[in-house]
Amino acid sequence: GLTVSQTPTATDQCGGTIVATTSDPLTYHTQGTHLITWTFDNGNGNTSTQTQKVVIRDTKAPVPDRSNLPALGGSCSLLITNFPTATDNCAGSVTATTNSPLEYDQEGTYAITWNYEDGNGNTSSQTQWVIISSDAEPTAECKNISVALGNNNQVNIKAEDIDKGSFDECGTVTLLISSAGSFVFSNSLPPAPSMDLYCKDGKVHNLLLSVTNEKGNTAHCQATIFLEGSDSDNDGILDQCDNCPDTYNSDQKDGNNNGTGDACEESTDPGTDPGSWDNWGLKKQESDQAKLITELRAFPNPFQEEVNLSFVLNQEEKTTVEIFNIQGQRVHTLLSEIAPKGEHRILWDGKDQNGQLLPAGIYLVRLRAGKALINQKVMLQR
């Protein structure tokens, strides 16, 4: 563009130097030849005029505002809505145009050619890269469910049963399930569209949902399956398939294979492992329990952060309160001392002996006072 800053003058015999005036513009941005008519007026009614040419020739192309355009990336697809700009000496700000596509939905690397035109025949261009990738994992979302057992004390769980809307931004997903955590199932199989759960394997099962997208990327989540039914002895085994439904025996031991669990048959062998599920002398313990202990209570149950355990001793006695997981492993000893007669309250925060958070699931609280023994099942939720 051009702005005329010098005004012509004339000399009058009476008025001396006269500065010209004009009604024409003094600033020009349009390419071409323009005329300015200057008027000289001496103030006595005498005027003269003069014509001046203004020639605008635009030969400079627009200059991109960014010397290098950043690569554009997208997962699965990308729609370009923001266009780059350039600055022109005559036209000012110029927005780029392109003949390249603005939407991409296939994996790969693409080049966009952006063009800047100032309207006077001067153009410049820039290249910008577009990278579409589909390497991201899908999103896996699970839900916990409760189900009733079918025939033969088993139930078939499909992957869709525990799916809560798993998805992939780039396409479809395939769902498979398998056993999860430390639970051991009777049908230890690789991931499959469905899985049979058996009553004798426990009341609570953890399943792993595998979500795989079309690129073979896999994400996982875990769901808990609760088998519906009565569990009188709180050992995690439903009564209908428990070989000793009235007595805690999560290991279902049956030494003589007569169909009745060892826990329901008095044994003369007390065992040597104090952390095992051995119920030696059970009938005598039940008798002693009535004399020494008044009901072991747990509140709230199920619990998420802390559970209050309370019991009453009818006499001073050597007392232990221990926590066991469903595999029969002792994970925490809350109390081990000679406890006085009366009511006792103990708080358990769902951690093991080392202060580490334990996973969700069923745990056994075992209270032993002298020869008396009482168990209470609690459920930890996360």
N, C-alpha and C positions, 0 to 999 in steps of 0.2 A: 504494500500500500504506500501511498504518498500523501503528505500534508503540505500544502503550499504555505510557506511561512514568510515569504518576501512579497511585499505589495509594491507594484510599480508606482512611479510618480511622474508628474508633468510640471512644466513651468508656465506660469501665466504672467502677462505683462503687468497686470494689476495685483493679482493675488499671490504672486511668487510661486513657491513650490506647493503643488496640489497632490495629495495622496489619493490614489484610485480606490473606488469601492466596487463591490459586485454582489449580486444576489445568487451567484452560482456557488456550488459546494467548493470547499477548499481541501477536503480529504477524499481520496479515491482508493478503492480496493479492487475494482473491477478491471480486468485486463482489457486494453484497447486505447483509443484516442479520445480525449475529452476536451471541450472548449470552454474557456473562461472569458466572459466579456467584462472588461474593466471600464468603468465610467469615471471621467475626470470632470468635476463641477467646480467653477470658480466662485460660486455663490452669487453671481450677478445674472444668472439665467443663461450663461454660456457653458455648454458641455461638449465633450468629445469622448470617443470610445476607442478601445483597442482590444484585440482578440489575442488570447494566449492559449497554446496547445499544451495539454498534459497527456503524456504517453505512458501507459502502464503496461509493462511486459513482465509477467510472472513466469519465471524459469526455475523456481525452486520447488522440489517435491516435499510433501509433508514429512516431518521427522517423528518417528515413533516415540511415544512417551517413555517406553521401557526398551532399552537396547536389546534385552533378551527376555523372551516370554517364558514363564515357567511351564513345565510339563503339567498337563491335566491328567489326574488319575481317577479311576472309578472301579468299584467292585461290582462286577457283572454288567453295569450299564452306566451311561453318562449322557446328560442333556446339557449342552452349552447354552447359557443364557446371558453371560457377560462377555461383551466384545471389547477388544483392546482399542486404544485411541492413539492419535498422533496430533502434532501441532504444526499448522501451516502458517507461513509468513503473511499470507493474505486471507485465507479462509478461517483461520483460528483453529478451533478443535475439530478434528475429523475422526469419525467413528469408522472402524474397519468394516469391510464387507468381504464375503468369501463365497466361492462356488463349492467348497468342500461341505460334506455333511456336518450337521450340528448335533446329531444323536447317534450314539454307538451302543450296541448291545451284544457284540461278539468279542471274545477275548482276542487281544492283539495290540499292536502299536500302529498308530495312524498319524499322518502329517496333515495339518490344516495350513493353507496359505491364505494369510490375511492381506487385503489390498487397501491402501489409503489413497484416495483421489481428491484433489483440491478443487475440481470443477474447471480448471484452466488447462487441463491436459497433462498435468504433472502427477505422477503416481509413484508410490513406493510400496514395498511388500515386506512381510515377515512370515516366518514359519513357526508354528507351535505344535508340539507333540502331544498326542493323546494316548494314554496307556490304560487298557482295560484288563483287569486281572480277576480271576475267579479262584484264587488260592485260599480265600478265607474259609474257616470252619463254619459248618451250620450251627444253628442254635438248638440246644437240647433242653427240653423242659419236661419234668416228670411230675406225677401226682401219686400220692399214697391211696391205696384202696383196701376195702374190706370185702372178702368174698366168702361164700358158703361152699363147703365141700360137696362134691358130687358123688357118684358111685365109686366104690372101692376106696373111699376116703382120700380122694385126690381131686384136683381141680386144674384145668388148663388155663393158663394166663397168656393172652396174646400181647404183643408189643403195643398194639393200639390201646390196650386196657390201661396202661400206665403212662401213655403219652398225653401231655397237657398242651399240645400245640407246637411241637418242634417244627422248625422250618429252615429253609435256605433261601437267601435272597436271589440266587442265580437259577433255581429250578427245584426239582422234586427231591425228596429224601427217601432213603430206605431205612426201616426200623427193624432192629433185632434186639433180643434180650438174652441175658445170661445171668448166672448167679453172681452175687457181689459180696464184698466183705469177707468175713471169716466163716460164713455159713457153708456147710457141706451138704449138698443135696444128693438124694439117691440116684438121680439121673444127671450126673455130671457131664453135660454136653456142651459143645461149642455154641456161640451165639446163634440163635435161630428166631424165626418169626413168632414162635410161641414156646411155652415151657410148662411141663406138668409139675405141680407142687404136691407133696405128699404130707398127709397128716402126721405121720411118724417122724418127720424131719423137723417138727416144731410148729408152733403157732404163729410165729413171726418170721417172715422171709424178706431178705433184701435182694432186689433184682437190679441189674445194671441195664439201662437202655442205651443202645448204640445207635446214633443218628448219622448216616453217611449220605453225602451229596453226590451229584453226578460226576464230580472231579475225584472222588475217592477220599475226600477229607471227612474225618469222623469226630464227632463230639459225643460226650457221655453225660448221663445224669443217673441218680439212684432213686429208686422208689421202694417203699416198705409195704409189703402185703400182709394183712392181718387175716388169718383164717378164723371164721366165725364159729363159735361153739363154747361149751363149758370147759373150764380148766380148774377143777376143784382144788388141786394141790398146788396151784400156781407154779408149776415147773416148766411152763411153756409148751407142754404137750396136751392136746385136747383129750378129754376123758374117753372119747370113743375109740381112740387108738393108743391109750396109755396102758401099759401092762401093770401099772399100780396107781390108779387114778386118785386114790385117797392119800397118797404119801409122795412127798417131793422126791423125784428120781429122774432128773433130766437126762441122765446117761442111759436109761432104760435097760440096765443090766439084768440079765436073766441067766445066771450061771448054770442052772440045770436044764435050761431050754424047755421049761414046762408051761411057758406062756404067762407066768406070773412073775413080775419083777422081783429082784432080790430085796428091794426095799420093803416089800409086803411080807417077806418071810424072815423070821428072826434068824440072825446069824450069830455064830460063836466067834467070828473073826472081826475084831473092831477095826482092822486096817491100821496103816502106819502113817498115812498122809492126812494131816489135820485140815488141809484145804480141799479135800475131795468131797464128793457128794455122798460119802458112806453114811448110811443111816443105821448103823449097828445098834442093837438094843433099843429099837424104836418104841416097842410097847412099854418098856421100863421108862424111857425118856418121856413118853406121854404122861405117865403116872407122875414122874418127878416134876414135869412141867406144871401140872395142875397145882402142885404144892409150892413151887418156887416162883413162877412167872405168871403175871396177869397180862394177857393179850399184848402182842407187839403191833403197834399202829404206825401207819405212814401217811402223812398228809403234807401237801396235796399229792395225789397219785392218780394219773400220771403227773410228772413235774418237768419243768424245763431248766430251772437254775438251782433250786434247793428243795430238799424234802426233809420234813421234821419227823424223826423217829422217836416214839415214846413207849415206855413199858414200865411195869411196876414189879419190884422184887419183894417177895414176902419175907425175906430174911437176907442178911448179909451173905454175899457169896462171890467167889471168883467168877468174873463175868467178862465175856468177849462179845463184841459186835463187829461182824465182818461183812464185806461186800464181795459177791462172786458174780462173774459174768456167765452167760448162758453156756459157755464151754466148760464151766466148773472151775475156772481159774480165779483164785482170790486176787482181787485188784486193790483192796483197801481194808485196813483194820482201823476201825473208828474208836474202839475201846478195848482195853485189855488190862483189867485191874480188879482188885477186891472192891466191889461196889456195896454201899450200905443199903439197908432195907428202905423201901419207899419208891417214889416215882422218879424216873430218869428221862431226860430229853437229850437227844443228840441230833445235830444238824449235818446232813451230807450234801456237798455241793456238786456232786456228779463228777468228781475228779478221782484219779488213782492215787496210790501212795506217794507218788512223786509230784503231785500237784498238776498233772496233765489232764486236760479235758477228755472224758471218755465218750465214745460214739453213742448215738441214740440206740435204744434197745431195752430189753428186759434184763433186770439184775435181781439177784437174790440177796436179801438182808438176812443173815443168820445170827441169831441171838442164842448164846449158850451161857447158862448159869449153873455152875456145878455140873451135874449130869443131865440137866434139863436142856432141851433144844427146841427152838421154835424158828420157823422160817416165814418170811414175808416177801412176796414179789412186788417190785416197783418198776415202773416204766419211765425211762428217761427219754425226753423228746428234745430235739434240737430245731 
